[in-house]
Amino acid sequence: AEVAARIAGLLATAPLAERVRNGALVVLAGPPNVGKSSLFNALLGRERAIVTEIPGTTRDAIEAAADFLGWPVRLVDTAGLGESTGRLDALGQRMSRQYQESADLILECHDRDPATGRDAPRVLPVRTKSDLGPAGNGELRVSAVTGEGLEALRRAVVERLFAGGVALADLDPAVTRERHRVALQRAAQALDQAKAHLKVAGDPVLAAHHVQGAVGALDALVGAVDVEEVLDRLFATFCVGK
Ligand code: GDP
């Protein structure tokens, strides 16, 4: 039970720690022509996406690595979801939806109407082109032209995605690799199965088998030699078990 609790504690660090290692996926979404590509470029600090006044200019999804207050972000500009007028638009919009599904955070851009009302934990409404319109009602307002609100937006993104990240870095070890997380999950599962067999009605041999499975998973994690290998060496050297 003690080991299972420590494994659970380590596993709890995985979502945030993997995000720190791989970069958080932040996707710009919203109707065509609201200024997504302009905001993408402004946040990156360089002209990466093509900007025009023609709706539907961005048909592909463009991804670029950015750094928000020192935190790693994978910023994605996507095709706006709206009327699709052709095969290319349809493909771009499908890719857009896929990105939105796997996003850690969606920046829901709009330049006029109030936010679409999508108020999920993964959605941050952003009012674009703030240099053109009247003041909004407390929502995040940005202008790619004047630069207004960009720093506040970066800060808001970091708060949403990396809250607790500083504490994480200072205290316990954290699980930053998928391979490590998978090994810990296997160990946790094996210990769970062992526990069932440690009850009165359980089978001690099966309990031992599952505990050994957990040890194997943890050995793989720390790079130790596997049990079979140790046994092979023992038998070869000492003729044990004859
Ligand atoms: P997207 O289709 O959502 O990616 O929008 P774009 O970034 O291509 O921009 C659409 C149009 O809005 C272009 O003509 C831009 O010059 C203009 N635009 C974008 N951002 C701003 C902004 O912050 N202020 C103003 N005044 N115009 C902007």
Boltz pocket constraint, residues with backbone or C-beta under 6 A from the ligand:
constraints:
  - pocket:
      binder: B
      contacts: [[A, 30], [A, 31], [A, 32], [A, 33], [A, 34], [A, 35], [A, 36], [A, 37], [A, 38], [A, 39], [A, 50], [A, 51], [A, 52], [A, 53], [A, 54], [A, 55], [A, 56], [A, 57], [A, 58], [A, 78], [A, 80], [A, 128], [A, 129], [A, 130], [A, 131], [A, 132], [A, 142], [A, 143], [A, 144], [A, 145], [A, 146]]
      max_distance: 6.0
